[in-house]
């Protein structure tokens, strides 16, 4: 499934039951800015991305891609 930032913002916002105006109020921006992001006519400032992830309770990876990145687990033997 193809994910993009605007689509992810829209899906996360809707999952919270928020309107575009509600999200805009939480970010101290206009609802028109949120609308532009969701329609991909514009994008949030990069400094806004951590705040968006925090508000939605997701990682930056998830916000940007719609997928959680699994941490790489490295095991070492005693011989190493």
N, C-alpha and C positions, 0 to 999 in steps of 0.2 A: 504494500500500500504506500502510495506516495504522500509524504507529509511535507508541509512547509510551515514557516513561522506564523503567517497570518491564519492559516487553517488551525494550527495548534492553539493559538490565542483564542480564536472563536470557540473551539471545542472545550477548552478549559474554562472559559468564561461561562458558557452555557451549562457546563457540568456543575457549576457553583450556583446556578439559577440567577446569575447577574445579567443586567442589561449592559449595553455599551456605556450608558451614562453612569451606571454604578461603578464599573471598572475605571472609567475616566476619573470619577471623583476620588477613588482610592489612590490614583496616581497623580492627582492634581493637574490633569490635562483636560482637553476638550473631548467630548464624545466623537467629534468628527475625526480626531486623530486615531481613536480606536477603530472607527469605521474604515479609515484608510489602511490601517495595518491589516485588518481582517480581509479586505478586498485586494490586498497587495498593491494598492496605489501608492503606498509608502511604507516605511519600516520604522520601528522605534529606534531612538538613539541607543547606541550600544551600552551607554551607562544605565539605561532603563531595564536592560535584560535581567540583571540579578534581582531587581525589585519585582519584576514580573514573575520570575521563578519563585521567589519567596511568597508573594501574594497567593500564587496558585499551589504552593507546597510541592513543587517539582524541582528536579535538577535543571541546570542550564542545558545539559545534553537533551533532556526530554523536551524542554521548551523549544529548542532549535530543530530537533529531528523527529520528535514523536516516539523516540525509543530510548530506553535506559541503556547506558553503556555498562557492561559488566566489567568489574575490575579484573585485571589479569592476576591470577594467583601463581606465584612462583614458589616452587618448593625446592629446597636444597638438601642434599644429603650431608652427613657429617664429613664425608670425604672431600667435599667441595670447600 
